[in-house]
């Protein structure tokens, strides 16, 4: 599958959180590329990050480009 249409370089995807605390946090996601600079998200090649009112967490990194199985 070609996921390149989901790839964003300047503006990452943000997940909609419908929980009671959803307005207090934001999930940033990237497909195929690391996230652009987001205040509070630390690390290199960050693929997803959670930012809350008082903290942030790196939720994963981009390791290799997707590859089709044989």
PDB file of N, CA, C and O in Angstrom:
ATOM      1  N   UNK A   1       0.835  -1.182   0.000  1.00  0.00           N
ATOM      2  CA  UNK A   1       0.000   0.000   0.000  1.00  0.00           C
ATOM      3  C   UNK A   1       0.875   1.238   0.000  1.00  0.00           C
ATOM      4  O   UNK A   1       1.909   1.276   0.668  1.00  0.00           O
ATOM      5  N   UNK A   2       0.470   2.234  -0.736  1.00  0.00           N
ATOM      6  CA  UNK A   2       1.206   3.494  -0.804  1.00  0.00           C
ATOM      7  C   UNK A   2       0.607   4.460   0.216  1.00  0.00           C
ATOM      8  O   UNK A   2      -0.505   4.954   0.031  1.00  0.00           O
ATOM      9  N   UNK A   3       1.343   4.726   1.285  1.00  0.00           N
ATOM     10  CA  UNK A   3       0.875   5.625   2.344  1.00  0.00           C
ATOM     11  C   UNK A   3       1.390   7.045   2.170  1.00  0.00           C
ATOM     12  O   UNK A   3       1.175   7.886   3.043  1.00  0.00           O
ATOM     13  N   UNK A   4       2.064   7.330   1.065  1.00  0.00           N
ATOM     14  CA  UNK A   4       2.670   8.650   0.885  1.00  0.00           C
ATOM     15  C   UNK A   4       1.630   9.769   0.920  1.00  0.00           C
ATOM     16  O   UNK A   4       1.965  10.900   1.274  1.00  0.00           O
ATOM     17  N   UNK A   5       0.386   9.486   0.565  1.00  0.00           N
ATOM     18  CA  UNK A   5      -0.665  10.492   0.638  1.00  0.00           C
ATOM     19  C   UNK A   5      -0.982  10.933   2.057  1.00  0.00           C
ATOM     20  O   UNK A   5      -1.572  11.994   2.262  1.00  0.00           O
ATOM     21  N   UNK A   6      -0.594  10.128   3.038  1.00  0.00           N
ATOM     22  CA  UNK A   6      -0.815  10.475   4.448  1.00  0.00           C
ATOM     23  C   UNK A   6       0.362  11.247   5.045  1.00  0.00           C
ATOM     24  O   UNK A   6       0.274  11.746   6.167  1.00  0.00           O
ATOM     25  N   UNK A   7       1.446  11.343   4.305  1.00  0.00           N
ATOM     26  CA  UNK A   7       2.652  11.996   4.797  1.00  0.00           C
ATOM     27  C   UNK A   7       2.496  13.510   4.751  1.00  0.00           C
ATOM     28  O   UNK A   7       2.103  14.076   3.731  1.00  0.00           O
ATOM     29  N   UNK A   8       2.807  14.152   5.865  1.00  0.00           N
ATOM     30  CA  UNK A   8       2.784  15.616   5.948  1.00  0.00           C
ATOM     31  C   UNK A   8       4.125  16.071   6.494  1.00  0.00           C
ATOM     32  O   UNK A   8       4.615  15.523   7.481  1.00  0.00           O
ATOM     33  N   UNK A   9       4.721  17.072   5.858  1.00  0.00           N
ATOM     34  CA  UNK A   9       6.040  17.532   6.280  1.00  0.00           C
ATOM     35  C   UNK A   9       5.937  18.698   7.251  1.00  0.00           C
ATOM     36  O   UNK A   9       6.661  18.729   8.246  1.00  0.00           O
ATOM     37  N   UNK A  10       5.064  19.648   6.991  1.00  0.00           N
ATOM     38  CA  UNK A  10       5.008  20.870   7.809  1.00  0.00           C
ATOM     39  C   UNK A  10       3.966  20.837   8.916  1.00  0.00           C
ATOM     40  O   UNK A  10       4.157  21.448   9.968  1.00  0.00           O
ATOM     41  N   UNK A  11       2.868  20.129   8.686  1.00  0.00           N
ATOM     42  CA  UNK A  11       1.772  20.122   9.669  1.00  0.00           C
ATOM     43  C   UNK A  11       1.394  18.674   9.964  1.00  0.00           C
ATOM     44  O   UNK A  11       0.851  17.990   9.097  1.00  0.00           O
ATOM     45  N   UNK A  12       1.674  18.197  11.183  1.00  0.00           N
ATOM     46  CA  UNK A  12       1.382  16.792  11.496  1.00  0.00           C
ATOM     47  C   UNK A  12      -0.116  16.551  11.673  1.00  0.00           C
ATOM     48  O   UNK A  12      -0.901  17.488  11.818  1.00  0.00           O
ATOM     49  N   UNK A  13      -0.480  15.297  11.658  1.00  0.00           N
ATOM     50  CA  UNK A  13      -1.842  14.901  11.976  1.00  0.00           C
ATOM     51  C   UNK A  13      -2.057  15.077  13.476  1.00  0.00           C
ATOM     52  O   UNK A  13      -1.128  14.880  14.260  1.00  0.00           O
ATOM     53  N   UNK A  14      -3.249  15.439  13.875  1.00  0.00           N
ATOM     54  CA  UNK A  14      -3.601  15.484  15.290  1.00  0.00           C
ATOM     55  C   UNK A  14      -4.787  14.551  15.494  1.00  0.00           C
ATOM     56  O   UNK A  14      -5.773  14.600  14.760  1.00  0.00           O
ATOM     57  N   UNK A  15      -4.668  13.708  16.497  1.00  0.00           N
ATOM     58  CA  UNK A  15      -5.729  12.749  16.797  1.00  0.00           C
ATOM     59  C   UNK A  15      -6.823  13.425  17.610  1.00  0.00           C
ATOM     60  O   UNK A  15      -6.539  14.247  18.480  1.00  0.00           O
ATOM     61  N   UNK A  16      -8.068  13.079  17.326  1.00  0.00           N
ATOM     62  CA  UNK A  16      -9.205  13.619  18.073  1.00  0.00           C
ATOM     63  C   UNK A  16      -9.399  12.767  19.320  1.00  0.00           C
ATOM     64  O   UNK A  16      -9.605  11.557  19.234  1.00  0.00           O
ATOM     65  N   UNK A  17      -9.331  13.407  20.467  1.00  0.00           N
ATOM     66  CA  UNK A  17      -9.515  12.729  21.750  1.00  0.00           C
ATOM     67  C   UNK A  17     -10.855  13.167  22.316  1.00  0.00           C
ATOM     68  O   UNK A  17     -11.008  14.319  22.722  1.00  0.00           O
ATOM     69  N   UNK A  18     -11.826  12.266  22.349  1.00  0.00           N
ATOM     70  CA  UNK A  18     -13.178  12.617  22.805  1.00  0.00           C
ATOM     71  C   UNK A  18     -13.409  12.331  24.288  1.00  0.00           C
ATOM     72  O   UNK A  18     -14.531  12.456  24.778  1.00  0.00           O
ATOM     73  N   UNK A  19     -12.357  11.951  24.996  1.00  0.00           N
ATOM     74  CA  UNK A  19     -12.505  11.679  26.432  1.00  0.00           C
ATOM     75  C   UNK A  19     -12.704  12.983  27.201  1.00  0.00           C
ATOM     76  O   UNK A  19     -12.562  14.071  26.643  1.00  0.00           O
ATOM     77  N   UNK A  20     -13.030  12.862  28.473  1.00  0.00           N
ATOM     78  CA  UNK A  20     -13.252  14.034  29.321  1.00  0.00           C
ATOM     79  C   UNK A  20     -12.004  14.913  29.399  1.00  0.00           C
ATOM     80  O   UNK A  20     -12.121  16.134  29.507  1.00  0.00           O
ATOM     81  N   UNK A  21     -10.815  14.315  29.346  1.00  0.00           N
ATOM     82  CA  UNK A  21      -9.566  15.073  29.431  1.00  0.00           C
ATOM     83  C   UNK A  21      -9.021  15.447  28.057  1.00  0.00           C
ATOM     84  O   UNK A  21      -7.925  15.998  27.967  1.00  0.00           O
ATOM     85  N   UNK A  22      -9.741  15.168  27.009  1.00  0.00           N
ATOM     86  CA  UNK A  22      -9.270  15.382  25.650  1.00  0.00           C
ATOM     87  C   UNK A  22      -8.860  16.802  25.326  1.00  0.00           C
ATOM     88  O   UNK A  22      -7.963  17.010  24.509  1.00  0.00           O
ATOM     89  N   UNK A  23      -9.485  17.773  25.938  1.00  0.00           N
ATOM     90  CA  UNK A  23      -9.139  19.175  25.673  1.00  0.00           C
ATOM     91  C   UNK A  23      -7.852  19.586  26.365  1.00  0.00           C
ATOM     92  O   UNK A  23      -7.314  20.658  26.086  1.00  0.00           O
ATOM     93  N   UNK A  24      -7.354  18.752  27.258  1.00  0.00           N
ATOM     94  CA  UNK A  24      -6.142  19.067  28.009  1.00  0.00           C
ATOM     95  C   UNK A  24      -4.891  18.460  27.376  1.00  0.00           C
ATOM     96  O   UNK A  24      -3.783  18.653  27.876  1.00  0.00           O
ATOM     97  N   UNK A  25      -5.071  17.722  26.268  1.00  0.00           N
ATOM     98  CA  UNK A  25      -3.915  17.071  25.651  1.00  0.00           C
ATOM     99  C   UNK A  25      -4.115  16.965  24.147  1.00  0.00           C
ATOM    100  O   UNK A  25      -5.235  16.978  23.637  1.00  0.00           O
ATOM    101  N   UNK A  26      -2.968  16.858  23.449  1.00  0.00           N
ATOM    102  CA  UNK A  26      -2.981  16.729  21.999  1.00  0.00           C
ATOM    103  C   UNK A  26      -2.027  15.623  21.588  1.00  0.00           C
ATOM    104  O   UNK A  26      -0.884  15.575  22.043  1.00  0.00           O
ATOM    105  N   UNK A  27      -2.497  14.741  20.730  1.00  0.00           N
ATOM    106  CA  UNK A  27      -1.669  13.683  20.155  1.00  0.00           C
ATOM    107  C   UNK A  27      -1.246  14.123  18.758  1.00  0.00           C
ATOM    108  O   UNK A  27      -2.095  14.424  17.919  1.00  0.00           O
ATOM    109  N   UNK A  28       0.056  14.162  18.505  1.00  0.00           N
ATOM    110  CA  UNK A  28       0.592  14.490  17.183  1.00  0.00           C
ATOM    111  C   UNK A  28       1.117  13.211  16.553  1.00  0.00           C
ATOM    112  O   UNK A  28       1.815  12.435  17.205  1.00  0.00           O
ATOM    113  N   UNK A  29       0.783  12.990  15.282  1.00  0.00           N
ATOM    114  CA  UNK A  29       1.180  11.776  14.579  1.00  0.00           C
ATOM    115  C   UNK A  29       1.787  12.118  13.227  1.00  0.00           C
ATOM    116  O   UNK A  29       1.387  13.083  12.576  1.00  0.00           O
ATOM    117  N   UNK A  30       2.760  11.312  12.819  1.00  0.00           N
ATOM    118  CA  UNK A  30       3.351  11.471  11.504  1.00  0.00           C
ATOM    119  C   UNK A  30       3.417  10.111  10.824  1.00  0.00           C
ATOM    120  O   UNK A  30       3.634   9.089  11.476  1.00  0.00           O
ATOM    121  N   UNK A  31       3.228  10.108   9.514  1.00  0.00           N
ATOM    122  CA  UNK A  31       3.280   8.872   8.731  1.00  0.00           C
ATOM    123  C   UNK A  31       4.462   8.984   7.765  1.00  0.00           C
ATOM    124  O   UNK A  31       4.537   9.928   6.978  1.00  0.00           O
ATOM    125  N   UNK A  32       5.373   8.033   7.828  1.00  0.00           N
ATOM    126  CA  UNK A  32       6.513   7.919   6.908  1.00  0.00           C
ATOM    127  C   UNK A  32       7.634   8.937   7.137  1.00  0.00           C
ATOM    128  O   UNK A  32       8.726   8.755   6.599  1.00  0.00           O
ATOM    129  N   UNK A  33       7.409   9.983   7.902  1.00  0.00           N
ATOM    130  CA  UNK A  33       8.428  10.998   8.171  1.00  0.00           C
ATOM    131  C   UNK A  33       8.384  11.380   9.643  1.00  0.00           C
ATOM    132  O   UNK A  33       7.344  11.240  10.287  1.00  0.00           O
ATOM    133  N   UNK A  34       9.510  11.867  10.188  1.00  0.00           N
ATOM    134  CA  UNK A  34       9.482  12.375  11.562  1.00  0.00           C
ATOM    135  C   UNK A  34       8.580  13.607  11.672  1.00  0.00           C
ATOM    136  O   UNK A  34       8.328  14.295  10.683  1.00  0.00           O
ATOM    137  N   UNK A  35       8.106  13.869  12.874  1.00  0.00           N
ATOM    138  CA  UNK A  35       7.310  15.067  13.124  1.00  0.00           C
ATOM    139  C   UNK A  35       8.156  16.310  12.899  1.00  0.00           C
ATOM    140  O   UNK A  35       9.367  16.279  13.117  1.00  0.00           O
ATOM    141  N   UNK A  36       7.534  17.409  12.462  1.00  0.00           N
ATOM    142  CA  UNK A  36       8.262  18.682  12.455  1.00  0.00           C
ATOM    143  C   UNK A  36       8.455  19.127  13.902  1.00  0.00           C
ATOM    144  O   UNK A  36       7.970  18.465  14.820  1.00  0.00           O
ATOM    145  N   UNK A  37       9.150  20.226  14.114  1.00  0.00           N
ATOM    146  CA  UNK A  37       9.363  20.724  15.479  1.00  0.00           C
ATOM    147  C   UNK A  37       8.023  21.010  16.147  1.00  0.00           C
ATOM    148  O   UNK A  37       7.188  21.738  15.611  1.00  0.00           O
ATOM    149  N   UNK A  38       7.835  20.428  17.317  1.00  0.00           N
ATOM    150  CA  UNK A  38       6.657  20.682  18.142  1.00  0.00           C
ATOM    151  C   UNK A  38       7.171  20.993  19.542  1.00  0.00           C
ATOM    152  O   UNK A  38       7.852  20.160  20.139  1.00  0.00           O
ATOM    153  N   UNK A  39       6.861  22.172  20.080  1.00  0.00           N
ATOM    154  CA  UNK A  39       7.350  22.518  21.416  1.00  0.00           C
ATOM    155  C   UNK A  39       6.992  21.443  22.438  1.00  0.00           C
ATOM    156  O   UNK A  39       5.832  21.046  22.558  1.00  0.00           O
ATOM    157  N   UNK A  40       7.991  20.983  23.167  1.00  0.00           N
ATOM    158  CA  UNK A  40       7.789  19.976  24.194  1.00  0.00           C
ATOM    159  C   UNK A  40       8.084  18.565  23.740  1.00  0.00           C
ATOM    160  O   UNK A  40       8.310  17.692  24.578  1.00  0.00           O
ATOM    161  N   UNK A  41       8.089  18.309  22.440  1.00  0.00           N
ATOM    162  CA  UNK A  41       8.382  16.966  21.923  1.00  0.00           C
ATOM    163  C   UNK A  41       9.878  16.862  21.671  1.00  0.00           C
ATOM    164  O   UNK A  41      10.409  17.510  20.770  1.00  0.00           O
ATOM    165  N   UNK A  42      10.545  16.054  22.458  1.00  0.00           N
ATOM    166  CA  UNK A  42      12.002  15.957  22.367  1.00  0.00           C
ATOM    167  C   UNK A  42      12.431  14.632  21.774  1.00  0.00           C
ATOM    168  O   UNK A  42      11.737  13.625  21.915  1.00  0.00           O
ATOM    169  N   UNK A  43      13.556  14.633  21.124  1.00  0.00           N
ATOM    170  CA  UNK A  43      14.123  13.428  20.540  1.00  0.00           C
ATOM    171  C   UNK A  43      14.323  13.613  19.051  1.00  0.00           C
ATOM    172  O   UNK A  43      13.897  14.612  18.472  1.00  0.00           O
ATOM    173  N   UNK A  44      14.967  12.650  18.443  1.00  0.00           N
ATOM    174  CA  UNK A  44      15.170  12.719  17.000  1.00  0.00           C
ATOM    175  C   UNK A  44      14.291  11.684  16.320  1.00  0.00           C
ATOM    176  O   UNK A  44      14.040  10.612  16.872  1.00  0.00           O
ATOM    177  N   UNK A  45      13.833  12.000  15.144  1.00  0.00           N
ATOM    178  CA  UNK A  45      12.977  11.119  14.347  1.00  0.00           C
ATOM    179  C   UNK A  45      11.703  10.719  15.097  1.00  0.00           C
ATOM    180  O   UNK A  45      11.263   9.573  15.003  1.00  0.00           O
ATOM    181  N   UNK A  46      11.115  11.655  15.835  1.00  0.00           N
ATOM    182  CA  UNK A  46       9.894  11.381  16.591  1.00  0.00           C
ATOM    183  C   UNK A  46       8.740  11.175  15.615  1.00  0.00           C
ATOM    184  O   UNK A  46       8.503  12.005  14.738  1.00  0.00           O
ATOM    185  N   UNK A  47       8.025  10.066  15.772  1.00  0.00           N
ATOM    186  CA  UNK A  47       6.903   9.759  14.899  1.00  0.00           C
ATOM    187  C   UNK A  47       5.558  10.078  15.520  1.00  0.00           C
ATOM    188  O   UNK A  47       4.579  10.298  14.807  1.00  0.00           O
ATOM    189  N   UNK A  48       5.500  10.104  16.864  1.00  0.00           N
ATOM    190  CA  UNK A  48       4.261  10.464  17.551  1.00  0.00           C
ATOM    191  C   UNK A  48       4.608  11.043  18.914  1.00  0.00           C
ATOM    192  O   UNK A  48       5.607  10.673  19.531  1.00  0.00           O
ATOM    193  N   UNK A  49       3.763  11.958  19.367  1.00  0.00           N
ATOM    194  CA  UNK A  49       4.045  12.674  20.609  1.00  0.00           C
ATOM    195  C   UNK A  49       2.717  13.068  21.265  1.00  0.00           C
ATOM    196  O   UNK A  49       1.744  13.383  20.581  1.00  0.00           O
ATOM    197  N   UNK A  50       2.696  13.044  22.578  1.00  0.00           N
ATOM    198  CA  UNK A  50       1.542  13.489  23.357  1.00  0.00           C
ATOM    199  C   UNK A  50       1.960  14.723  24.137  1.00  0.00           C
ATOM    200  O   UNK A  50       2.951  14.694  24.868  1.00  0.00           O
ATOM    201  N   UNK A  51       1.210  15.805  23.986  1.00  0.00           N
ATOM    202  CA  UNK A  51       1.479  17.043  24.721  1.00  0.00           C
ATOM    203  C   UNK A  51       0.268  17.347  25.589  1.00  0.00           C
ATOM    204  O   UNK A  51      -0.852  17.471  25.094  1.00  0.00           O
ATOM    205  N   UNK A  52       0.509  17.468  26.905  1.00  0.00           N
ATOM    206  CA  UNK A  52      -0.566  17.828  27.825  1.00  0.00           C
ATOM    207  C   UNK A  52      -0.293  19.227  28.364  1.00  0.00           C
ATOM    208  O   UNK A  52       0.668  19.883  27.961  1.00  0.00           O
ATOM    209  N   UNK A  53      -1.141  19.673  29.273  1.00  0.00           N
ATOM    210  CA  UNK A  53      -0.976  21.016  29.832  1.00  0.00           C
ATOM    211  C   UNK A  53       0.340  21.174  30.584  1.00  0.00           C
ATOM    212  O   UNK A  53       0.900  22.269  30.621  1.00  0.00           O
ATOM    213  N   UNK A  54       0.841  20.093  31.186  1.00  0.00           N
ATOM    214  CA  UNK A  54       2.029  20.223  32.029  1.00  0.00           C
ATOM    215  C   UNK A  54       3.182  19.284  31.677  1.00  0.00           C
ATOM    216  O   UNK A  54       4.193  19.276  32.379  1.00  0.00           O
ATOM    217  N   UNK A  55       3.057  18.492  30.605  1.00  0.00           N
ATOM    218  CA  UNK A  55       4.118  17.558  30.258  1.00  0.00           C
ATOM    219  C   UNK A  55       3.984  17.125  28.805  1.00  0.00           C
ATOM    220  O   UNK A  55       3.006  17.449  28.131  1.00  0.00           O
ATOM    221  N   UNK A  56       4.985  16.389  28.337  1.00  0.00           N
ATOM    222  CA  UNK A  56       4.917  15.819  26.989  1.00  0.00           C
ATOM    223  C   UNK A  56       5.655  14.492  26.979  1.00  0.00           C
ATOM    224  O   UNK A  56       6.554  14.260  27.787  1.00  0.00           O
ATOM    225  N   UNK A  57       5.261  13.615  26.045  1.00  0.00           N
ATOM    226  CA  UNK A  57       5.861  12.283  25.951  1.00  0.00           C
ATOM    227  C   UNK A  57       6.118  11.942  24.496  1.00  0.00           C
ATOM    228  O   UNK A  57       5.270  12.164  23.632  1.00  0.00           O
ATOM    229  N   UNK A  58       7.290  11.404  24.237  1.00  0.00           N
ATOM    230  CA  UNK A  58       7.619  10.852  22.931  1.00  0.00           C
ATOM    231  C   UNK A  58       6.987   9.468  22.892  1.00  0.00           C
ATOM    232  O   UNK A  58       7.318   8.623  23.723  1.00  0.00           O
ATOM    233  N   UNK A  59       6.089   9.216  21.949  1.00  0.00           N
ATOM    234  CA  UNK A  59       5.369   7.940  21.885  1.00  0.00           C
ATOM    235  C   UNK A  59       5.943   6.969  20.866  1.00  0.00           C
ATOM    236  O   UNK A  59       5.435   5.857  20.725  1.00  0.00           O
ATOM    237  N   UNK A  60       6.979   7.361  20.158  1.00  0.00           N
ATOM    238  CA  UNK A  60       7.588   6.453  19.189  1.00  0.00           C
ATOM    239  C   UNK A  60       8.419   7.197  18.172  1.00  0.00           C
ATOM    240  O   UNK A  60       8.251   8.401  17.975  1.00  0.00           O
ATOM    241  N   UNK A  61       9.317   6.477  17.527  1.00  0.00           N
ATOM    242  CA  UNK A  61      10.208   7.066  16.544  1.00  0.00           C
ATOM    243  C   UNK A  61      10.053   6.382  15.191  1.00  0.00           C
ATOM    244  O   UNK A  61       9.596   5.243  15.104  1.00  0.00           O
ATOM    245  N   UNK A  62      10.440   7.097  14.139  1.00  0.00           N
ATOM    246  CA  UNK A  62      10.469   6.559  12.792  1.00  0.00           C
ATOM    247  C   UNK A  62      11.816   5.870  12.644  1.00  0.00           C
ATOM    248  O   UNK A  62      12.857   6.510  12.788  1.00  0.00           O
ATOM    249  N   UNK A  63      11.810   4.561  12.355  1.00  0.00           N
ATOM    250  CA  UNK A  63      13.057   3.817  12.270  1.00  0.00           C
ATOM    251  C   UNK A  63      13.493   3.567  10.836  1.00  0.00           C
ATOM    252  O   UNK A  63      14.645   3.833  10.492  1.00  0.00           O
ATOM    253  N   UNK A  64      12.606   3.066   9.998  1.00  0.00           N
ATOM    254  CA  UNK A  64      12.931   2.812   8.596  1.00  0.00           C
ATOM    255  C   UNK A  64      11.701   3.118   7.761  1.00  0.00           C
ATOM    256  O   UNK A  64      10.585   3.181   8.277  1.00  0.00           O
ATOM    257  N   UNK A  65      11.911   3.302   6.499  1.00  0.00           N
ATOM    258  CA  UNK A  65      10.783   3.516   5.602  1.00  0.00           C
ATOM    259  C   UNK A  65       9.990   2.221   5.480  1.00  0.00           C
ATOM    260  O   UNK A  65      10.568   1.136   5.546  1.00  0.00           O
ATOM    261  N   UNK A  66       8.686   2.318   5.305  1.00  0.00           N
ATOM    262  CA  UNK A  66       7.894   1.097   5.120  1.00  0.00           C
ATOM    263  C   UNK A  66       8.395   0.311   3.898  1.00  0.00           C
ATOM    264  O   UNK A  66       8.787   0.892   2.886  1.00  0.00           O
ATOM    265  N   UNK A  67       8.372  -0.995   4.016  1.00  0.00           N
ATOM    266  CA  UNK A  67       8.822  -1.855   2.917  1.00  0.00           C
ATOM    267  C   UNK A  67       7.786  -2.945   2.700  1.00  0.00           C
ATOM    268  O   UNK A  67       7.215  -3.468   3.657  1.00  0.00           O
ATOM    269  N   UNK A  68       7.545  -3.285   1.446  1.00  0.00           N
ATOM    270  CA  UNK A  68       6.591  -4.337   1.101  1.00  0.00           C
ATOM    271  C   UNK A  68       7.202  -5.699   1.405  1.00  0.00           C
ATOM    272  O   UNK A  68       8.388  -5.927   1.166  1.00  0.00           O
ATOM    273  N   UNK A  69       6.394  -6.586   1.927  1.00  0.00           N
ATOM    274  CA  UNK A  69       6.849  -7.959   2.189  1.00  0.00           C
ATOM    275  C   UNK A  69       6.902  -8.718   0.867  1.00  0.00           C
ATOM    276  O   UNK A  69       6.163  -8.422  -0.072  1.00  0.00           O
ATOM    277  N   UNK A  70       7.788  -9.694   0.822  1.00  0.00           N
ATOM    278  CA  UNK A  70       7.941 -10.498  -0.402  1.00  0.00           C
ATOM    279  C   UNK A  70       6.692 -11.313  -0.692  1.00  0.00           C
ATOM    280  O   UNK A  70       6.648 -12.045  -1.681  1.00  0.00           O
TER     281      UNK A  70
END
